Amino acid sequence: MKKYNIKTTDVELLKKWYYLMTLGRALDEKAPAYLLQSLGWSFHAPYAGHDGIQLAIGQVFTKGEDFLFPYYRDMLTALSAGMTAEELILNGISKATDPGSGGRHMSNHFAKPEWHIENISSATGTHDLHAAGVARAMVYYDHKGVVITSHGESASSEGFVYEAVNGASLERLPVIFVWQDNGYGISVPKKDQTAARKVADNFSGFKNLKIIHCNGKDVFDSMNAMTEAREYALLNRNPVIVHANCVRIGSHSNSDKDTLYRDENELAYVKEADPLLKFR
């Protein structure tokens, strides 16, 4: 039986989720204004359309037990995991009080190492290897917890990701690989990126690996998927891929113009599929 649905989920928890989603979207929409005012945030990748899965990642992350490797679009993930709006802004405008890097890292690289929300490279997919390495150490030292690593579906075509999933499957490491699938690698559509339309299916033959598909636009489906993934990885000490189907409402980043490669029908569809509006 699914744990989370609109009828059984506590009202106060629903209010908390809605607050986080609303605050996250406000930050997401405000970030480009900092660049226009020459205040920083030179790179921003909006997360709108990934709301369900990002809220869920942050909610299942257990501080003190788990390690989290978010990617550059994981603004709501970081907020849901407990980071404050101020901390996210400090990263965006490169202030010395940024808890992740003291203002030295690129914007949209949200981290808080003291909570094991880790810094990552700007090269997509490389942090999956770091996540697998941390999971290996957790097994060696008999540490209770899991590692969660997140990125878009196009990064799953990188060799780093294959190495990480292969190693985690072979060694039975408690890693949750979350792939937020919005159908695009910048401007490249998924059909030109990968052999399987559901990218996680490219890894379906790996032993010890569990694959969970979910609607990343839906809060309840995402919460159920991430809860199942964490429980499975924790109890069985095996890796999990959570493949979350999302939409990208805006451009890839503030250096991209999606109207050059998306038609009016698609742009209208992704706006209608807005997870925040549906949850509201």
C-alpha positions as CSV (number, residue, x, y, z in Angstrom):
1,M,0.0,0.0,0.0
2,K,1.3,3.4,-0.9
3,K,2.1,5.5,2.2
4,Y,1.4,9.0,0.8
5,N,-1.8,10.2,-0.8
6,I,-4.1,13.3,-0.6
7,K,-6.6,11.6,1.8
8,T,-4.2,10.1,4.4
9,T,-1.3,12.5,4.5
10,D,-1.3,14.8,7.6
11,V,-2.6,18.3,6.9
12,E,0.3,19.9,8.6
13,L,2.7,17.9,6.5
14,L,0.9,19.0,3.3
15,K,1.2,22.6,4.4
16,K,4.9,22.2,5.0
17,W,5.3,20.7,1.5
18,Y,3.3,23.5,-0.1
19,Y,5.4,26.1,1.8
20,L,8.7,24.6,0.6
21,M,7.4,24.3,-3.0
22,T,6.2,27.9,-3.0
23,L,9.3,29.3,-1.4
24,G,11.5,27.3,-3.8
25,R,9.6,28.5,-6.8
26,A,9.9,32.1,-5.7
27,L,13.7,31.6,-5.4
28,D,13.8,29.9,-8.8
29,E,12.0,32.8,-10.5
30,K,14.0,35.5,-8.6
31,A,17.5,34.1,-9.3
32,P,17.9,35.5,-12.9
33,A,17.1,39.0,-11.5
34,Y,20.4,38.9,-9.5
35,L,22.4,38.6,-12.8
36,L,20.4,41.4,-14.4
37,Q,21.3,43.6,-11.4
38,S,24.9,42.6,-11.7
39,L,24.7,41.0,-8.2
40,G,25.8,37.5,-9.2
41,W,24.1,34.3,-10.0
42,S,25.8,34.1,-13.4
43,F,24.5,30.6,-13.9
44,H,21.0,29.4,-13.0
45,A,19.2,26.2,-14.1
46,P,15.5,26.5,-13.2
47,Y,14.0,23.5,-11.6
48,A,10.3,24.3,-12.3
49,G,8.6,21.1,-13.5
50,H,10.8,18.9,-11.2
51,D,9.0,19.9,-8.1
52,G,7.6,16.6,-7.0
53,I,10.8,14.5,-7.1
54,Q,12.9,17.3,-5.7
55,L,10.7,17.8,-2.7
56,A,10.7,14.0,-2.1
57,I,14.5,13.7,-2.3
58,G,14.9,16.4,0.4
59,Q,12.2,14.9,2.6
60,V,13.6,11.4,2.7
61,F,17.2,12.6,3.2
62,T,18.0,11.8,6.8
63,K,20.4,14.3,8.3
64,G,23.1,12.6,10.4
65,E,22.7,9.3,8.5
66,D,22.6,9.9,4.8
67,F,24.8,11.7,2.3
68,L,23.3,13.8,-0.5
69,F,25.0,14.7,-3.8
70,P,22.6,17.2,-5.5
71,Y,23.1,18.6,-9.0
72,Y,22.9,22.1,-10.4
73,R,19.1,22.0,-10.8
74,D,18.4,20.7,-7.3
75,M,17.4,24.0,-5.7
76,L,14.2,22.6,-4.2
77,T,16.0,19.4,-3.2
78,A,18.4,21.5,-1.1
79,L,15.6,23.6,0.4
80,S,13.6,20.5,1.2
81,A,16.6,18.8,2.8
82,G,16.8,21.7,5.3
83,M,19.0,24.4,3.8
84,T,17.6,27.9,4.1
85,A,16.7,30.3,1.4
86,E,19.4,32.6,2.6
87,E,22.0,29.8,2.2
88,L,21.0,29.2,-1.3
89,I,21.2,32.9,-2.2
90,L,24.6,33.1,-0.6
91,N,25.8,30.5,-3.0
92,G,24.1,32.2,-5.9
93,I,25.8,35.5,-5.3
94,S,29.1,34.0,-4.2
95,K,29.4,35.3,-0.7
96,A,32.1,34.2,1.8
97,T,29.3,32.9,4.1
98,D,28.1,30.4,1.5
99,P,28.1,27.2,3.6
100,G,29.2,25.1,0.6
101,S,32.3,26.7,-0.7
102,G,32.7,30.1,1.0
103,G,31.6,31.8,-2.3
104,R,34.3,30.0,-4.4
105,H,32.1,27.6,-6.3
106,M,29.9,28.2,-9.3
107,S,26.3,29.4,-8.6
108,N,23.6,26.7,-8.4
109,H,26.0,24.3,-6.7
110,F,24.2,24.0,-3.4
111,A,26.0,22.3,-0.5
112,K,26.3,22.1,3.2
113,P,29.1,19.6,4.0
114,E,28.5,19.6,7.8
115,W,25.1,18.0,7.0
116,H,26.7,15.8,4.3
117,I,25.0,17.7,1.5
118,E,28.1,17.5,-0.6
119,N,29.9,19.8,-3.2
120,I,30.0,18.4,-6.7
121,S,31.9,19.1,-9.9
122,S,30.2,21.1,-12.7
123,A,30.8,18.1,-15.0
124,T,27.6,16.2,-15.2
125,G,27.5,12.7,-13.8
126,T,30.9,12.7,-12.1
127,H,29.4,12.9,-8.6
128,D,27.8,9.4,-9.1
129,L,31.3,8.0,-8.7
130,H,31.8,10.0,-5.5
131,A,28.5,8.8,-4.2
132,A,29.4,5.2,-4.9
133,G,32.7,5.7,-3.1
134,V,31.0,7.1,0.0
135,A,28.6,4.2,0.0
136,R,31.6,1.8,-0.1
137,A,33.0,3.6,2.9
138,M,29.7,3.4,4.7
139,V,29.6,-0.4,4.2
140,Y,33.2,-0.8,5.3
141,Y,32.6,1.2,8.5
142,D,29.1,-0.3,9.0
143,H,27.5,3.1,9.0
144,K,23.7,3.1,8.9
145,G,22.4,5.3,6.1
146,V,22.2,5.6,2.3
147,V,23.7,7.9,-0.3
148,I,21.5,9.8,-2.7
149,T,22.9,11.2,-5.9
150,S,20.8,13.2,-8.4
151,H,21.0,14.5,-12.0
152,G,19.2,14.7,-15.3
153,E,18.5,11.9,-17.6
154,S,21.1,13.0,-20.2
155,A,23.9,12.6,-17.7
156,S,23.1,8.8,-17.5
157,S,24.8,8.6,-21.0
158,E,28.1,9.6,-19.4
159,G,30.7,6.9,-18.7
160,F,31.0,8.1,-15.1
161,V,27.4,7.1,-14.4
162,Y,27.9,3.6,-15.9
163,E,31.0,3.0,-13.8
164,A,29.1,4.1,-10.7
165,V,26.0,2.0,-11.2
166,N,28.1,-1.0,-12.3
167,G,30.3,-0.7,-9.2
168,A,27.4,-0.2,-6.8
169,S,25.6,-3.2,-8.3
170,L,28.6,-5.4,-8.2
171,E,29.6,-4.5,-4.6
172,R,26.0,-4.1,-3.3
173,L,26.3,-0.5,-2.2
174,P,23.4,1.5,-0.7
175,V,23.2,4.2,-3.3
176,I,20.0,5.8,-4.7
177,F,20.6,7.2,-8.2
178,V,17.8,9.7,-8.9
179,W,17.4,10.6,-12.6
180,Q,15.2,13.6,-13.2
181,D,14.0,13.1,-16.8
182,N,12.7,16.2,-18.4
183,G,13.3,15.0,-22.0
184,Y,16.2,17.3,-22.8
185,G,20.0,17.5,-22.5
186,I,20.1,21.3,-22.9
187,S,18.6,21.4,-26.4
188,V,19.1,17.8,-27.4
189,P,15.9,15.7,-27.2
190,K,16.0,12.4,-25.4
191,K,15.5,10.4,-28.6
192,D,18.9,11.6,-29.7
193,Q,20.6,10.9,-26.4
194,T,19.9,7.3,-25.4
195,A,18.9,3.8,-26.6
196,A,15.9,3.4,-24.3
197,R,13.1,5.9,-24.0
198,K,13.0,5.1,-20.2
199,V,16.7,5.7,-19.6
200,A,16.8,3.6,-16.5
201,D,15.9,0.6,-18.6
202,N,19.4,0.8,-20.1
203,F,20.6,-0.7,-16.8
204,S,17.9,-3.3,-16.3
205,G,20.2,-6.2,-16.6
206,F,22.4,-5.3,-13.7
207,K,22.3,-7.7,-10.8
208,N,21.4,-6.4,-7.3
209,L,19.9,-3.2,-8.8
210,K,16.3,-2.2,-8.2
211,I,14.7,0.3,-10.6
212,I,11.7,2.4,-9.6
213,H,9.8,4.6,-12.1
214,C,7.7,7.5,-10.8
215,N,5.9,10.7,-11.9
216,G,8.4,13.4,-10.8
217,K,5.7,16.0,-11.3
218,D,3.5,14.4,-8.7
219,V,4.4,14.9,-5.0
220,F,2.7,11.8,-3.7
221,D,4.1,9.4,-6.4
222,S,7.5,10.9,-5.9
223,M,7.3,10.6,-2.1
224,N,6.2,7.0,-2.3
225,A,9.0,6.2,-4.8
226,M,11.8,7.8,-2.7
227,T,10.5,6.3,0.5
228,E,10.5,2.8,-1.1
229,A,14.0,3.4,-2.5
230,R,15.5,4.5,0.8
231,E,13.9,1.6,2.7
232,Y,15.1,-0.9,0.1
233,A,18.6,0.5,0.0
234,L,18.9,0.7,3.7
235,L,17.5,-2.8,4.5
236,N,19.0,-4.7,1.6
237,R,22.3,-2.7,1.1
238,N,21.7,-2.6,-2.6
239,P,21.6,0.2,-5.1
240,V,18.4,1.7,-6.5
241,I,17.7,3.9,-9.6
242,V,14.7,6.2,-9.2
243,H,13.7,7.3,-12.7
244,A,11.4,10.4,-12.3
245,N,9.5,11.6,-15.3
246,C,9.5,15.5,-15.2
247,V,8.9,18.4,-17.5
248,R,11.2,21.4,-18.0
249,I,8.9,24.5,-17.9
250,G,11.6,27.0,-18.7
251,S,14.9,27.0,-20.6
252,H,17.8,24.8,-19.6
253,S,19.5,27.7,-18.0
254,N,19.9,31.5,-18.3
255,S,22.2,31.0,-21.3
256,D,19.6,29.0,-23.2
257,K,16.6,30.1,-25.3
258,D,14.2,27.1,-25.5
259,T,11.9,28.8,-28.0
260,L,14.5,28.1,-30.6
261,Y,13.9,24.3,-30.4
262,R,10.5,23.9,-28.7
263,D,7.2,24.7,-30.5
264,E,4.2,26.5,-29.1
265,N,2.3,23.3,-28.3
266,E,5.1,21.9,-26.2
267,L,5.6,25.1,-24.4
268,A,1.9,25.2,-23.6
269,Y,1.9,21.6,-22.4
270,V,4.7,22.0,-20.0
271,K,3.1,25.0,-18.4
272,E,-0.2,23.1,-18.0
273,A,1.7,20.3,-16.3
274,D,3.2,22.6,-13.7
275,P,3.5,20.5,-10.5
276,L,3.0,23.5,-8.2
277,L,-0.3,24.4,-9.7
278,K,-1.5,20.9,-9.6
279,F,-0.5,20.5,-5.9
280,R,-2.1,23.8,-5.0
